[in-house]
Amino acid sequence: MTTKANARGKRLGMTTRQALVLFSGGIGSFAAGMRTAFKYGAENTRLLFTDTKTEDEDLYRFINQAAEAVGSELIVLTEGRDVWELFFDQKFIGNTRVDICSRILKRDLARDWINENCDPADTAIVLGIDWTEIHRYERAIPHWKPYTLNAPMVESPLMSKDEMIQWARDLGIEPPRLYAMGFPHNNCGGFCVKQGHKAFENLLRTMPDRYAYHEAKEQEFRDTFDKDVAILRDRRDGSTTPYTLKQLRERLDTGQLTLSEDQDWGGCGCMVDWEDTE
């Protein structure tokens, strides 16, 4: 695979052009990494992973196998704190509108490294977002200037997520286990402040111990700072109020999500979406 990617990059005359793939550990960034290595050559491609220290343990197995298949250098960065350490230090819990965890632990960390180690004149930044969310790719473009932003999976031939998963399997790589558990992403171990009620229900069903940990940390935060805050929001009566993971669990013990909540998976976009305050 590496030999073919190198040869094609040289045939296209791109030996002086480089690409940096924001390698998240998801199936989309794996596929984007493969296409980028074919386009630029594996030797002209680097893979950048920013570790929140809240990841599923299987992510590390996958990301190393995926990087080996791409054939390019894997660079791993970590700020040092996990998401809850960050929330307590900042006295603020991330939510769908203000994802300080993504900003501090991923976007700022990556951008600082990129500014120190890359040149916008000869390096393209690559996202793993696919054609189903091309609007998010377009929204991200101005935030990455002066770098050129690429998203190979929005281009033809278009692939579904299942086809990307099969691509990994064809290369002998088992996809991240969170996909088999029903999660649409492989971010933060199935816990993401930008995901919706349905995703948290799935976390409770598939990994109750992990859900219990985050529920306890949320309650600890509320008690420590005496704030009525939560990751989720309750909008059932037409108003918007904080809705804790404890309240969601207790409700699910005796009832069900509403139809709109049952369709609310939310959307993780650590390198794509920006806070309203940015």
C-alpha positions in Angstrom: 0.0 0.0 0.0 2.8 2.4 0.9 4.8 1.6 -2.2 1.8 2.3 -4.5 1.0 5.6 -2.7 4.6 6.8 -3.0 4.8 5.9 -6.7 1.5 7.6 -7.6 2.5 10.8 -5.7 5.7 11.0 -7.7 3.9 10.4 -11.0 1.7 13.4 -10.2 4.7 15.6 -9.6 3.7 16.3 -6.0 7.0 15.5 -4.2 7.3 19.0 -2.9 3.7 19.3 -1.8 2.8 18.0 1.6 -0.4 17.2 3.5 -1.2 16.9 7.2 -4.2 14.7 8.0 -6.1 15.5 11.2 -6.2 11.9 12.2 -9.0 11.5 14.8 -9.2 7.8 15.2 -12.5 7.6 13.3 -13.1 5.7 10.1 -13.4 8.9 8.1 -10.0 10.1 8.9 -8.5 6.7 8.1 -10.1 6.8 4.7 -9.0 10.4 4.2 -5.5 9.4 5.2 -5.5 6.6 2.6 -6.7 8.9 -0.2 -4.2 11.6 0.8 -1.3 9.2 0.7 -2.3 8.1 -2.8 -2.6 11.7 -3.9 0.6 13.2 -2.4 2.6 10.1 -1.6 2.9 8.5 1.8 6.3 10.2 2.4 4.7 13.6 1.8 1.8 12.9 4.2 1.8 13.2 8.0 -1.0 12.1 10.4 -1.7 14.3 13.5 -3.7 12.8 16.4 -4.6 15.0 19.4 -5.4 12.9 22.4 -8.0 14.1 24.9 -7.1 11.3 27.4 -10.8 10.5 27.4 -10.6 8.1 24.5 -11.8 4.6 24.2 -8.9 2.2 24.7 -9.6 0.5 21.4 -8.9 3.8 19.6 -5.2 3.5 20.2 -5.1 0.0 18.6 -7.0 1.2 15.6 -5.1 4.4 15.1 -1.7 2.7 15.1 -2.9 0.0 12.6 -4.5 2.6 10.4 -1.3 4.7 10.4 0.7 1.7 9.4 -1.7 1.0 6.5 -1.4 4.6 5.3 2.3 4.3 5.6 2.9 7.8 6.9 4.3 9.3 10.1 1.9 9.4 13.0 2.3 12.4 15.4 0.6 12.2 18.7 -0.1 15.4 20.8 -1.7 15.7 24.3 -2.3 18.8 26.3 -2.0 16.7 29.5 -5.5 17.0 30.9 -8.6 14.9 30.3 -11.9 16.6 29.6 -13.1 16.6 33.2 -9.8 18.0 34.5 -10.2 20.7 32.0 -13.8 21.5 33.0 -12.9 21.7 36.7 -9.9 24.0 35.9 -12.0 26.2 33.7 -15.0 26.1 36.1 -17.1 25.4 33.0 -18.8 22.3 31.5 -18.6 21.9 27.8 -21.9 21.7 25.9 -23.2 21.6 22.3 -22.7 25.4 21.9 -19.4 25.9 23.7 -17.1 22.9 23.4 -14.1 24.1 25.3 -12.7 20.6 25.4 -12.5 20.4 21.6 -11.0 23.9 21.5 -8.3 23.6 24.2 -7.5 19.8 24.0 -7.7 19.5 20.2 -8.1 22.6 18.0 -5.7 25.0 19.8 -3.2 22.2 20.4 -3.2 21.2 16.8 -3.1 24.7 15.4 -0.1 25.6 17.6 1.8 22.6 16.4 0.9 23.3 12.8 2.0 26.9 13.0 5.4 25.8 14.4 6.0 22.9 12.1 4.1 23.5 8.8 4.1 26.1 6.0 0.8 27.2 4.4 2.7 27.7 1.2 3.3 24.0 0.7 1.1 22.1 3.3 -2.6 21.3 2.9 -4.6 20.4 6.0 -6.9 17.4 5.6 -10.1 16.6 7.4 -11.9 13.2 7.5 -15.4 14.6 7.1 -17.4 12.9 4.4 -19.9 14.0 1.7 -22.9 13.7 4.0 -21.7 16.7 6.0 -20.1 18.8 3.2 -21.7 21.9 4.8 -19.5 21.5 7.9 -16.4 21.2 5.7 -17.4 24.4 3.9 -18.0 26.1 7.3 -14.5 25.1 8.5 -12.6 26.5 5.5 -12.2 30.1 6.7 -11.1 29.0 10.2 -8.1 27.1 8.8 -6.8 30.0 6.6 -4.1 30.6 5.4 -3.9 26.9 5.0 -5.7 25.1 2.2 -8.3 22.7 3.6 -9.0 19.4 1.9 -11.6 16.8 2.6 -11.0 13.8 0.3 -14.1 11.9 1.4 -16.4 14.7 0.1 -15.0 13.9 -3.4 -15.8 11.2 -5.9 -15.9 8.3 -5.7 -18.2 8.8 -2.8 -18.2 6.2 0.0 -20.6 5.4 2.8 -19.3 4.8 6.3 -20.0 1.1 5.8 -17.8 1.1 2.7 -15.0 2.8 4.6 -15.3 0.2 7.4 -15.1 -2.5 4.8 -12.0 -0.9 3.3 -10.3 -1.1 6.7 -11.4 -4.8 7.0 -10.1 -5.5 3.5 -6.7 -4.3 4.8 -6.9 -6.6 7.8 -7.8 -3.8 10.3 -10.8 -4.3 12.6 -12.7 -0.9 12.8 -13.0 0.8 16.2 -15.4 -1.1 18.5 -17.6 1.9 19.1 -19.1 1.6 15.6 -20.2 -2.0 16.4 -21.8 -0.6 19.6 -24.0 1.8 17.6 -22.0 5.0 17.9 -21.7 7.2 14.8 -18.2 8.4 15.9 -15.1 7.2 17.8 -14.6 10.3 19.9 -13.9 10.5 23.7 -15.0 6.9 24.3 -18.6 7.4 23.3 -18.8 10.5 25.5 -19.0 13.8 23.7 -20.5 17.1 24.9 -21.8 17.8 21.4 -23.7 14.5 21.1 -27.4 14.3 21.7 -29.8 12.4 24.0 -29.9 9.3 21.8 -26.1 9.0 21.9 -26.1 9.3 25.7 -28.9 6.6 25.9 -26.6 4.4 23.8 -23.7 5.1 26.1 -25.9 4.1 29.1 -27.0 0.9 27.4 -23.7 -0.3 26.0 -21.2 1.0 28.7 -23.2 1.7 31.9 -20.0 1.9 34.0 -18.6 4.6 31.7 -21.9 6.4 31.8 -21.9 6.2 35.6 -18.4 7.8 35.7 -19.5 10.8 33.6 -22.7 11.1 35.6 -20.7 11.2 38.8 -18.2 13.8 37.5 -21.1 16.0 36.3 -22.7 15.9 39.7 -19.4 16.5 41.4 -18.9 19.6 39.2 -22.4 20.9 40.1 -21.7 20.3 43.9 -18.2 21.8 43.8 -19.2 25.1 42.1 -22.9 25.2 43.2 -24.1 25.7 39.7 -27.2 24.4 38.0 -25.4 23.4 34.8 -25.3 20.2 32.7 -24.1 18.9 29.4 -27.6 18.3 28.0 -30.6 20.5 27.7 -34.3 19.6 28.3 -36.6 21.3 25.8 -39.7 19.1 26.2 -42.0 21.8 27.6 -40.9 24.5 25.1 -38.3 26.0 27.4 -34.6 25.2 27.7 -33.2 24.0 31.0 -30.1 22.1 32.2 -30.7 18.3 32.0 -28.2 16.2 33.9 -27.0 12.7 33.1 -28.6 11.6 36.3 -32.0 12.9 35.3 -31.7 11.3 31.9 -30.8 7.9 33.4 -33.6 8.0 35.9 -36.1 8.9 33.2 -34.8 6.1 31.0 -35.3 3.6 33.9 -39.0 4.1 33.7 -39.7 5.6 30.2 -38.5 6.4 26.8 -37.1 9.3 24.8 -39.5 11.5 22.9 -39.5 11.1 19.1 -37.3 14.1 18.6 -34.8 13.0 21.3 -34.7 9.5 19.9 -33.4 11.0 16.6 -31.0 13.3 18.4 -27.5 11.8 18.0 -25.9 15.2 17.8 -22.7 15.7 16.0 -19.0 15.6 17.0 -16.9 17.9 15.0 -13.7 18.7 17.0 -11.7 20.1 14.0 -14.8 21.2 12.0 -17.0 23.2 14.4 -16.1 26.3 16.3 -17.7 27.7 19.4 -20.0 30.7 19.2 -17.5 32.6 21.2 -14.6 32.0 18.8 
